[in-house]
Amino acid sequence: MLKKLKRRVLTSIRKSFRKPRKRMPYKPPTPSPSPSPPPQSPSPPQTPTMPQHSHHRPPNFPFLFPKAQSTVLPDPSLFLSPSLLSSPLPTSSFFQNFTLKNGDQPEYIHPYLIKSSLSSLSVSYPSQSHNSSFIYQVFVVDLTISATNKTDPNPGKSHVISSYSDLSVTLDMPSSNFRFFLVRGSPFLTCLITGNTEITISTIHAILSFSSSNSLTKYTVKLNNNQTWLIYSSSPINLSHDLSSITSEGFSGIIRIAVLPDSDPKYEAILDRFSSCYPISGDASFTKPFCLEYRWEKKGWGDLLMLAHPLHLRLLSSKDSDVTVLDDFKYNSIDGELVGVVGDSWVLKTDPVSVTWHSIKGIKEESYGEIVDALVKDVEGLDSSAITTTSSYFYGKLIARAARLALIAEEVNFLDVIPTIRKFLKETIDPWLEGTFGGNGFLHDDKWGGIVTKQGLTDSGADFGFGIYNDHHYHLGYFLYGIAVLAKVDPAWGRKYRSQAYSLMADFMNLGRRSNSNYTRLRCFDLYKLHSWAGGLTEFADGRNQESTSEAVNAYYSAALMGLAYGDTHLVATGSMLAALEIHAAQTWWHVKEGDKLYTEDFTGENRLVGVLWASKRDSGLWFAPPAWKECRLGIQLLPLLPISEVLFSDVGFVRKLVNWTLPALGREGVGEGWKGFVYALEGIYDKEIALEKIKNLNDHDDGNTLTNLLWWIHSRGDEEEGGWEGGGKFSWFGYYCH
C-alpha cells in the first residue's frame, strides 16, 4: 500500500518541479479546534508571547498517576525540617548530598566546597587536580567551625535543612546553636550564632599569623598553605589561637568568613567594604520571555557583593540591572573565574530561540524524493507489537523516533503516511498514560513528590534509576515529544489525554512554589548554573552530574512543542527559555574549544567535549564508554537529532574541529553504525555532499534515529556561517529581521 502511495507522491513531486502549484495543508481525519489550554502549567511569565484564546476551564484537581510506595527511596525526614516534608522536595538539587545517607558528603556552594559533619561545618577553597582525562576540585578541610560545648543531648543529627530556595540552602545545627546561610556565589560563609555560644575554628594547616582590628570585629588568619582567611563579626568578639585552632568566648551574632583570593591589598579592601551586608536566601524568577531575574534577600547594611560565573557575565543585562561588575575581583572555580558583582538584583537575558516543528531553514523540493523513499520504508517498519523493551527510556526513544517521521512527512508534503504513524503513536503512548502497559508504567510517589516507574519501585537501578529520580527530564522529554506531535495531528486525542500530558511535564518543569503542588520546582534545572542535572537521590562525592546536554535540551524543547500543540503560550515561553539556557550552558561547559582558558591546558588540548560534567568534576569518560570512544561522546551530546540541534551546534568552526577530532575513532573495530550516523550528521553542517554519501552507506541507526531523519537533517542544511549563536537573532525569524 505504502509503495503505491510513494509512486503517486513522487509523480506529484516531479510534476511540481515543472510547474509549481499551491499545496493544500494537511487536515487530520477528525477535524476539531486545537485542544484547550491545560489544567496546570508552569507559572506564567508576566508578559506572554502572544494572547491565549480559550474559554475552557481546567479541572478542579490536577491529574495524578496512581500512588505507590517505593522500597528504594531514602527517607527525607533524616535531614529536612518537618515543616518542609508536607511539600514536594528537590531531588536533583545543588545541596542534595546534605539530604542523603549521613549527609556528610561535600557540596559545591560557589566558591567553596562545604561539608557538614558531627554538628560542625567544614569549608574548603578548592584547588584543582587535573590531567588530560579529568579535572576535579580537591576537598581539603581548610577551616572547620564548631561549637566548643554542644548543647543538644542528641548530637547524632548533624544538621537540619530548615529552608531552601533557588539560590540558597539554610543549614541549622541545633546542638551547636548555628545557622548557616549557604548562598551560592557569596564570597563569604555566613553563620548566625545564638545562645552566647563558644566557638572553635580549626584547621588542618598551621596558623602562621593571627591579627585583629582595633574594634575586634575583623581577624586576619594566615595559614601555611599560602591561604589568608578573614573573619568578620557583627559585634566585638574575643578570639585566641594556638597552632591549628581559634577559640572564642561566648558569642551571639553573625560571623562571616572569606578567603582572600589574591594577595593584592585591593581584594581585602573590597571584602572589608561589603562584609556588613549578607544574603540569607535568593530566588530566580522568569519575569518575561527570555529573561531571568535573581533577587537576594539581604540583611545588615551597605550593598551586596556576589560572584558571577562566565555564563552569568555573558547574559547579565546592564540595561535592566542596577549592578556594578568588579572585573578585577575574581575567585577560582572549575566553572571558570567567578567575578564580583555588586547589587541585590540581576537580570539575565538570552537571545530568543524559535521553537519550530520543522527545520529552521526548510528543505528544497528537489530533495523531497530521496527523503520520501526512506520515509516510506521507515514507516513500513513501525510495529508496536514488535517492541520488546519495557524501559521507560528506550520506549520513550522509540515513540519520539516515530513522531519525527510524522513531522518530516509534513515538511516534505507526504501526508499519506501520517495515519500509520498516528496509529503507532496511539498504540505506544496510550498504555503508559492509561496505566495499562504490562511491563512498566508511571506511578506517583508522595514521599519526595514526583513520578516513578513500576520497575523503579523496588529496583533503584531499573530505568537508569528513574525510580530514585535520575534522568527524569531525559525519559519524560521523549514522551512529551511524541505527545506533542500526536496532539498536533490528532487534536481530539490531545484533548482526551491533556491532563496526563501536563502531569508528565510538571514533574520536571513545575515553576510553582506552592506547598500544595504535586511536584517540586524545576526538578532538574539549576537556576544558578543555568543547566540541568540528571543525577537524583544518589550520594556522590563530586555532587550532581549530567551527561547528555542534548537530551536535556530535547526535554524543554518538547515541552515547548506541547505548548504549541495545546495553544499554551506560557508553556511555550517557559520551555523555550529553559532550552535556550541549556544550550548556552552546553556551549560554555561541555563544548571544549581550542585555546579556551576555561579549563586546564592538558584537558583542553586532549578534549573537544566533556563526557560527564559534575558539580565539582569534569570527566572525559561516559557512564557507558571510555574516553577513547569519541564517537559516543559526540553522539550523546547530539541525540536526538532535531530542528533545535542546529542551535545547539551553531558554531560551525567548532563543529568542524569536533568532527575532525572524532573521525579517527571511527576506525576502531566494533564502532556502532548508529554512533557513526551522528558524526556524519555534524559533518553535514559544513560538507553536505560527503556526509550524505557516508549516511547512505550506513546499514543501521541509533534506536532513536532513522535514515529518514538523517536525510532530512542533511537536506535542511543551508549555507552555514562560521561562528556561533550570539546576539543576531540567527535562530529566531523575528530577531533576524527586527534586531
Secondary structure, 3 states (H helix, E strand, C coil): CHHHHHHHHHHHHHHHHHCCCCCCCCCCCCCCCCCCCCCCCCCCCCCCCCCCCCCCCCCCCCCCCCECCCCCCCCHHHCECHHHCCCCCCCCCCCHHHHCCCCCCCEEECCEEEEEECCEEEEECCEEEECCCEEEEECCCCEEEEECCCCCCCCCCCCEEEEEECCEEEEEECCCCEEEEEECCCCCEEEEEEEEECEEEECCCCEEEEEECCCCCEEEEEECCCCEEEEEECCCCCEEECCCEEEECCEEEEEEEEECCCCCHHHHHHHHHCCCEEEEEEEEEEEECCEEEEEEEEEECCCCEEEECHHHHHHECCCCCCCEEEEEEEECCCCCCEEEEECCEEEEECCCCCCCCCCCCCCCHHHHHHHHHHHHHHHHCCCHHHCCCCCHHHHHHHHHHHHHHHHHHHHCCCHHHHHHHHHHHHHHHHHHHHCCCCCCCEEEECCCCEEEECHHHCCCCHHHHHHHCCCHHHHHHHHHHHHHHHHHHCHHHHHHCHHHHHHHHHHHHCCCCCCCCCCCCCCCEECCCCEECCCCCCCCCCCCEECCHHHHHHHHHHHHHHHHHHCCHHHHHHHHHHHHHHHHHHHHHHECCCCCCCCCHHHHHHCCECCEEECCEEECCCCCCCCCCHHHHHHHCCCCCCCCHHHHCCCHHHHHHHHHHHHHHHHCCCCCHHHHHHHHHHHCCCCHHHHHHHHHCCCCCCCCCCHHHHHHHHHCCCCCCCCCCCCCCCCCHHHHHHC
